[in-house]
């Protein structure tokens, strides 16, 4: 009886916080005297599209590389997919760090077949993933060197999906794309999140696009994760002000309470993600 109780308690402890796909605890990476990532505590919940924001050199890519196992932390720890053993958790993630890792002289399909062999993916699955990523059959035989950046990103996302990941880590997947490419990648990521239940960590400098898909944010500055907040918090807590436009502004300021001024426009103006980011970076 006692043994069963102990097993039950242990199972409950293992499941505690199981909705956390990624939790870092004072995660740190130091090169020489510089802490590129400094005691970062990140929390990404199952189902999140987590927008990771920071200036160039703030530590975004370094943190992602540590989670993916590309570099080792100097100190701190993290759990991935509820596993304290990162190698076990990494079996359930897909990632694109920095540039799309494609062989330029190989076709789209050849690239997919190469990575597919590593992931034991069938030919049918490869074609299905390419189509899911929005690539038609006419693109399958194009060499990677001849693809647009947007198409390269699509192929890379298809490759990242070969192992049926529960968690996607994407480093700047929309930067450098034209407006049409940005919209297409955004729609693809939202679809993967909503239809396949894939949790996504995405970094980007295009804050307006992040606002259209992200459910939770993390802001990093000089290696420190300075704030995490839900998208609803941004909407609810953004400081607002009423903006009035008049045909005579000076006169309106003096006698606003009177009826002699024609108000041409009135609207509420709220702080957006870009405003919040700028204010945090300046503080």
NORLINCOR-V852165 format. One record per backbone hydrogen bond with DSSP energy under -0.5 kcal/mol. NH is the residue of the N-H (numbers start at 1). CO is the residue of the C=O. E is the energy in kcal/mol with one decimal. If there is no record, write none. Layout:
NH CO E
NH CO E
//
This chain:
5 1 -2.4
6 2 -2.5
7 3 -2.2
8 4 -2.3
9 5 -2.6
10 6 -2.6
11 7 -2.3
12 8 -2.3
13 9 -2.3
14 10 -2.3
15 11 -1.8
16 12 -1.0
18 15 -2.2
20 17 -2.1
21 19 -0.8
21 44 -2.3
22 44 -1.7
23 79 -2.1
24 42 -2.0
25 77 -3.5
26 24 -0.5
27 40 -2.1
28 75 -2.5
29 37 -2.2
31 34 -2.8
32 30 -0.5
34 31 -2.1
35 33 -0.5
36 29 -1.5
36 34 -1.0
37 29 -1.6
38 223 -3.4
39 37 -0.6
40 27 -2.6
42 40 -0.6
44 22 -2.8
45 43 -0.5
46 19 -3.7
48 45 -2.3
50 48 -0.5
50 200 -3.4
51 49 -0.7
51 216 -2.8
52 50 -0.6
52 202 -3.1
53 51 -0.6
53 218 -2.9
58 55 -2.0
63 59 -2.2
64 60 -2.2
65 61 -2.7
66 62 -1.9
67 63 -2.0
68 64 -2.2
69 65 -0.8
69 66 -0.7
70 65 -2.5
71 65 -0.9
74 28 -2.7
75 28 -1.6
77 25 -1.9
79 23 -2.4
80 83 -2.2
81 21 -3.7
83 80 -1.9
86 84 -0.9
88 85 -1.0
89 85 -1.6
90 86 -2.5
91 88 -1.0
92 89 -1.8
93 90 -1.4
94 167 -2.4
96 169 -2.6
98 96 -0.5
102 100 -1.7
104 102 -0.7
106 103 -1.6
108 142 -1.8
109 140 -2.6
111 107 -2.6
112 108 -2.3
113 109 -2.6
114 110 -2.3
115 111 -2.3
116 112 -2.6
117 113 -2.1
118 114 -1.1
119 115 -1.3
120 116 -0.5
120 117 -0.7
121 116 -3.0
126 122 -2.1
127 123 -2.0
128 124 -2.4
129 125 -2.4
130 126 -2.0
131 127 -2.2
132 128 -2.3
133 129 -2.1
134 131 -1.5
135 130 -2.5
139 136 -1.8
140 136 -0.6
140 137 -0.8
141 137 -0.5
142 139 -1.5
144 103 -0.5
144 106 -2.6
145 104 -2.2
146 143 -1.7
147 144 -1.5
152 148 -2.4
153 149 -2.3
154 150 -1.7
155 151 -2.5
156 152 -2.5
157 153 -2.3
158 154 -2.4
159 155 -2.4
160 156 -2.3
161 157 -1.0
161 158 -0.6
162 159 -1.6
164 161 -1.9
166 92 -2.8
167 92 -1.4
168 199 -2.9
169 94 -2.4
170 168 -0.6
170 201 -3.2
171 96 -2.9
171 169 -0.5
172 170 -0.8
172 203 -1.0
177 174 -1.6
182 178 -2.4
183 179 -2.0
184 180 -2.1
185 181 -2.3
186 182 -2.5
187 183 -2.5
188 184 -2.0
189 185 -2.5
190 186 -2.4
191 187 -2.2
192 188 -2.4
193 189 -2.1
194 190 -3.0
195 191 -2.9
196 191 -0.7
196 192 -0.9
197 193 -0.7
198 192 -1.9
199 166 -2.5
200 48 -2.6
201 168 -3.0
202 50 -2.8
202 200 -0.5
203 170 -2.1
204 52 -1.1
207 205 -1.6
209 206 -0.6
210 206 -1.7
211 207 -2.1
212 208 -0.5
212 209 -1.0
213 210 -1.8
214 210 -3.1
215 49 -2.4
216 49 -1.6
217 229 -3.2
218 51 -2.4
219 227 -2.8
220 53 -2.9
221 224 -2.9
223 58 -1.8
224 221 -2.3
226 219 -1.7
226 224 -1.2
227 219 -1.3
229 217 -1.8
231 215 -2.5
234 230 -1.3
235 231 -1.7
236 232 -2.8
237 233 -2.7
238 234 -0.9
241 269 -1.8
243 241 -0.5
243 267 -3.5
244 242 -0.5
245 265 -3.0
247 262 -1.2
252 248 -2.3
253 249 -2.2
254 250 -1.3
255 251 -2.5
258 255 -1.5
263 261 -0.8
264 245 -2.1
264 262 -0.7
265 245 -1.6
267 243 -2.1
269 241 -3.3
270 268 -0.5
271 239 -1.2
276 272 -2.4
277 273 -2.6
278 274 -2.5
279 275 -2.4
280 276 -2.4
281 277 -2.4
282 278 -1.6
283 279 -1.1
//
